[in-house]
């Protein structure tokens, strides 16, 4: 069938009216075929009990949809949704509750200029693969596929995701005009749904459905016969999407700021939320006891749900403690046994550059790399020796990427003389020879040290230490012509830190 390929012209008033049609009434699919396999990243978004839209999972904890789903003018306020919102992900058939999950929406991040909003889920969704983001725009006359949970020509509230083909009139602008192929049409409830292209067997997100004439959709006047639609281009806002939706190293509380974890002399575990300045907020008890002698660390998502988890050696066991989304911990998952009870465990991040979190563990005077596997049932590979000797006198911690080369690094304090060394990450998952990072970090002057990732959000790795007078110090990271260095310190904890037995 020959399609009408002329570019649709939209007035401001028509656009507003169409956005309202898509979002203002109870709706809950795009008129077309049932969705094929592989579109589990498509989400159903319910805004209160009056409005429904479609969205796309772009990371385990974030869904991208149309901003007009939350505000008629396409400009919802940032922050907590004004109306209670739930998002269902991983179910192309909404009646199949054994797969996917439904989550509450806790935060909106609208794009400043486009009909786009990122929706943060209360907890991430493990086991559902996010969509791939296109790196290039649609071209003129490119064939694309749209998906949605909105009504069809015959069904008011469908249970299944539907898909249909369109021809895109890509011209490099922010809006992408869609011309229907056959009897395809974007209907109410489809706003925010993905517009996809196939590239090398992978579905890529090229645009997000914004508005449509809805000709032939159930509930649309019979006099309306137009079936064209407009979508919002996303390839050129990838950095906004990934910058918002990416996991921030060190963040346990879910506010995109690195946090500190500490074990006190009673064996209790506390979370100190970072403020984004290097200072800390009011602590929360996240482990009531049993943490004495444990080696605790946090860096990376071990369960695949987009939230950083805690890893600890407790006795001789290596455990992952899943993050519930706010820094509180679920029941542990054992991923290893037989470690010496004095082994130091450091979550360094993705040292092996395979997209998975890894651990550096020292025992018997040697250093080993344990490559991680992130999944609902996380695991580690067999240890690989990466340091032959001299590690028994070292206090280890992870700064993150201190030299900003895309590889995570390792800090080690020699407890004999207080010299702090940095070991820069290498492409093969090992670390370079050491370089002095700082001095005078003796165990009496600075009893405990912890890499703080980028705690003050200036792009450079930082550090926290306890002090001999019981205070907590924040060390702003810096760089020199020779590489990363520790910067000046600021007191961020007034007292009581001499009761802590470990910080991370």
N, C-alpha and C positions, 0 to 999 in steps of 0.2 A: 504494500500500500504506500502511495506517495503521501508524505506528511507535509503540512504547511510549515515552511521553514522561515517565515518572516519573523523578525524580532518583535515581540509584544511590547506595546507602549503602555506604561502605567502612570496614571496621575497620582498625586499625593493622596487625594481623597479616595481614589479607587484602592490604592494600596492599603490605607487604613481600614476601609470597609472589608477588604478581603482578609486582612489579618484578623479582624473581629469575627468574620465568618468561620475562620479556622479554629478560633480559640474561645469563643464566648459562651457556647452552649454545651450541654452534656454531650459528650462524644466519646466515643471511645473507640475501614482500612482503606487504604488506598485501593481503588478498584483495579484489580488485576489478579494474577495467579497467587496461590498459596506460596509462601516464601520457600525457596530451596534451602538445603542444609548450608551451614556456614555463616548464617546471619544472626547468630546468638548475641552479637554485640548490640543489636537493635533493642531499644528500651521503650517501655510504655510509661509515660509520665502523667500522673494524676495530680492536678493542682486543685486541692480541696475536693469537693464532690460535684463541681459544676463544669470543670474544664479538664480536657485530656489532650495530650500531645504525644508525639513520638520523639525519641532521642537516640543518641549513639554513645556507647561506652568508648571513651578515648583513653582511659587508664582504669585500673581496677577500682578506683574510688571516685571517678568523675565521669559525668555524662554531658555531652554537648547537645543543645537543642536550640530552638528559636526563642529569643528574648520576648517576642510577642506572645508567647505562651503564658507569661507571667504578668504582662502589662500591655494594655491595648496599644500604647504608643511605642512599644518595643524598648522601653527604658525602665526595667524594674530596678528597684533599689538594691545595691550590693548588700550582702549579709544574709541573715536568716530570712527564708521565704516568708512573705506576709501572710500566706495561707498555708496550712499544713499540706505538704507535698510528699507523695510516695513515688518511687521509681522501681519498676520491675525489669530485671535484666536477665538474659540467658534463656528466655522462654519465647520461642516463635509461636507456640500454642499456649495461651495463658492458662489453660486448664491443666497443663502438665506441671504440677507443683513439685515434682521430684527433681527437677532441674532448675538451675538459676536461683534467683533470690529476689525478694522485695525489700527495699531499704527506704528509710526516711531521708528526705533531703534536708541538709543542715545549713547550706550556704549557697548563695548565688554570686557568681562573678560575671557580670554582663560585659560584653565588648563595648568600648566607648562609642563606636561608630556603626556597628552592623547589627543585624537582627540575629544575634548570637548570644548565648549565655552558657556558662559552665556551671553545672549543678554538682555540688559535693555531696556524696552519700555519707550517712552516719557511720557506716562501716563498709569496707571494701567488699568486692565480690570475687572470691577465689574461683578458679576453674573456668572462667569465661574470658576468652581472649579478646582484648580491645581491638578496635578497627585500626587498620593502617591508614596513616594520613598521607594524602597525595602531596607530592612535591612540585607538581606542575599543574597549571590550570587546564580546564576543559578547552578543547579547540572547537572551532566552528563546525557544526554538523556532526559532532561526536555523539555516538550512541551511549547512553547511560541508563542506569537502573535506579529507580526510587523505591523505597520501602516505607511502610507505615502501618499503624494499628487503627487508623481512622475508619469511618464508615465506608461502605461500598455503594453501588447503585441499588442494592437490594437488601442490605443488612445494616441495621442501625448501630448495633454494638457488637462487632465481630470479636471472636476469641482468638483468631489467628492473624499473624503478620501476613501482609500481602505485598507483592512486588509488581512493578510494571515498567515498561521501557519507554524512554523519551529520547528526543533529539535535543541536544544542548546547543544553544547559540552562544558559545563562549567567545567573548571579544576582549578579555582582559579587564573588564570592569568588575566591581564588587558583586553585581547581580548577574545571575545566569538564567536566561529565559529557557524554559522547557516546553517543547512541542510534543504532544502526545503521539505515541505510535499505536495505531489501532484504536481500541475503545478505552485506552488508559486514561485515568483522571486522578488528580490529587483531591481528596475529599476532607471534610472536617475531621479533625483528630490526627491528621497526617503532618501538621506543622511541626517543624523541628526534626523530621525524619531524615535519614541519610540518602544522599544521592551518590551513587557508586559507579566506579569504572573497574574493569578487570584488567590487571596488569600482571603477567607472568603467573596466572593462576590465583592471584591474591586480589581480594576486593579492597579498593582504596576509596576513602572518603574524599570526594571532590567538592561537595557542597551540602548545604542543609536546607530543606524545604522551608520556604518562607510564606508564600501566599499563592492562591489559585482562584480561577473563576468558578470551579466546581460544577461545570456543566454536566448534568446527568446524575450527579450524586443524590442519594436519597435525602429528601428534605429541601433541595434546591428547586426554585421555581422552574417549571417546564420551559419557560421562555428563555432561560439561560442555557445556551448551547456551547459556549466557549469552554475549552478544556485545557488551555494553556496554564502554565504556572511559572513562578519565579523562585529561584533558590539563591542562597547566599554562599558565595565562594569561600573556601577555607584554606586552600593551599598557601596563600600568602599571609595567613595569620597562624601558621604552625607554631612559631615561637611563642605567641601568646598562649596557645593551647598547652604546649608542652611545659612552658615556664610556670603555668598555673597548676597543671595537673601532675607534675613530676613530684616524686617523693623527695622531701628535703632531708638530707642526712642528719641524723641526730634527733629528729622530731618524733616524739612519742605521743604527744598530746593532740596532734592533728591540726595545729595552728600555723604550720610552716616555719617554726622557729626551733632551733636545736635545744634540747633539754639535757638536764643532768640527773643521773641516778646515783643514789648513795645507800650504803648499808651501814647501820649504826652498830654500837657495841652491844645492843640487845638482839641483834640478828633480824632487825626490821628493815624493809626495803622502802625507800622513799623516792618519789619523782618530784623534781624541782623544775617547773616549766620555765623555759627561757623566755625572755621578753623581747629578744631581737636586738638587744643592746650589749649583751654580755652579762647583764644582771639576771636575777632569777625571781620568779614569783613565789607565791605561797605553796609550800610543799604538800603533797598528797601521799598518804600511806597506800602503797600498792602491794606490799608483802608483809603480812603480820608477824612472821617469824620463820626460823629455819634457814636464814640466809648467812649465818655466821660461818666464816671460812670459805664461802662461795666466791668464785671468780665470775663477776657479772660484766656483761658488755651489751651494747646495742648499736647496731649499724646495719641496716638493710631489712628488706621485706623477706622473711623466711617462709611465709605461708601463702604468698601469691595474692594477697588481697589489698595491696597498695598501702599497707601500714607497716611502719618499722616495729620490729619485735625485739624482745630481750632474749639473749642467749646466756646461759650460765653453766659453769661446772659446779654442781652441788654434790659434795662427796666425790665419788669417782664417776658420776654420770654427767654426760653432756646433754643439756636440755634446751629446747626452744619454748619460750613462754609467749603465746600469741597475744598480740595487742587487740583489745576489744574496740579500739578506735579513739579512746580518750586517754590512753596510757595505762588503764587498768588491765590486768592480766587474766587470761583464761588458763585452764589447766595445762600443765606442761606436756610437751611431746618429747620423749627421749630419742635422741639421735646418735648417741654413742655411750659406751661404757668402758670401764677399765682404765680410765685416766688416773695418774697419780693425784692424790688429794691436795697437792700444792701446785698443780698445773695452772699456768696463767692463760686465760682465754681472752683474745682480743678480736672483736668484730671489725675487720679493717675495711669492709665494703667489698666491692667487686674487684678483687686483685687480679683475677684471671681473665677479665674482660669478656666474660661470656654472658653477662646480664644477670648473674646470680651472686648472692652475697657469700663471702668467704670468711674463714677464721684463720688467724695466726695463733698457734698454741705453743707455749714453751714448757718443756719438762726435761728432766735428766740433762740439763745444761745445753739443750739443743732447741732449735726452732723448727716447727712443722707448719705446712700449709694444709688446711682442710678445705677443699673446694666444696661449696654448698650447692644444694639443689632446692630451689624455692617451689613449694607446692603445698596443698592442704595437708600433706604428710611429708614435711621437709626431711632432708637427709644430708649427710656429708660423705664425700668420697674418702678413700683410704688416705692417710696422711702422707705427705711428700716432704722429705727433709730439705729445708732451705737454709738452715744455719747450723754449722757443725759443732760449735762450742762457744763458751763464754756467755751464754744466755741466762745462766742461773743467777747472776748478780744483777740482772736488768729488771727494772719495772717498765712494763710495756703499756702503750696506749695508742689509739688511732686518731690522727689529726684530720683524716680525710685527704683530699688532694691539696697538699700544702704548696706545691710548686706550679699548680694549675696547668699540668700537662695532660690531664685526662686520666691519670692513674693514681690510685690511692697509695698513701705512704704510711710509714710506721715510725713512731717515736719510742725511744728507749732511754731510760735514765739509769746510769751506772750508780748503784747504791753505795759504792765504795768512795767515790769522790764527788758525786753530785753533778757530773757532766751529763748534759742531755744531748742525745744524738738523734739525727733523722736519717732514715733509710728510705730512699726514694723508690717508688714502685717501678718495676720493669715490665715490659710487654709480655714476658713469659710467666708472669705470676710470682716472680721472686722480687727481692729488693736489692738495691745497689749497696756498695760499700758505704759505711757510715760517714756522716759529716756532722761536725759539731753544730748544734742548734742553739744551745744555751749552756750556762754554767751556774754554779752555786745553788743547784737544786738538791741539796743534801737532804737526807731523810729527816734530819732534825729541823731544818729550816723550812722545807716544803715537803711534809710527810707524804702527801698523796697528790698525784697528777692525773689529769684526764684530758685527752683531746676533746675539743669542744666543737669540732667541725667549724662551720662559719657562724659562730654564735651571734656576732654583731652584724651579720648580713652585709659585709663590705666586700665580699668576694675572696677573702683570705682566711686560711685556716687559723683557728684560735686555740686557747688552752685554759683550763681551770686548774688551780692547785689549792690545797689547804696550806695554812701557814702555822708557824710555831706558836703564835698567839691565839690560835683557835678561830681565825677568820678564814674567809674564802677569797681568793684572788683570781681575777680575770686577766689573762695575758692576751692582749691584742696581737694577732699575728702580723708579720711584716715580711718584706722581701729586700734583698740587696743584690748587688751584682754577682754575688756568689750563690744566690739561691734564697730559699725561705729562712727566716730568722724569727726568734721570739721577740715580741715588742714589749712596750711598757705595761706594767700591771696596774690594776685598779681594784680596790676592795669592793666586793659585791656581797659579802656575807659577814655579818657583824660579830658572830661568836657561836660557840657550840660545835664547831666543825672538828674539834679535837676528839669528839665522841664518834666520829665516822671511821670505819675500818676500810672502806673502799669507796671510790667514786669512779664514775664512767659516763 
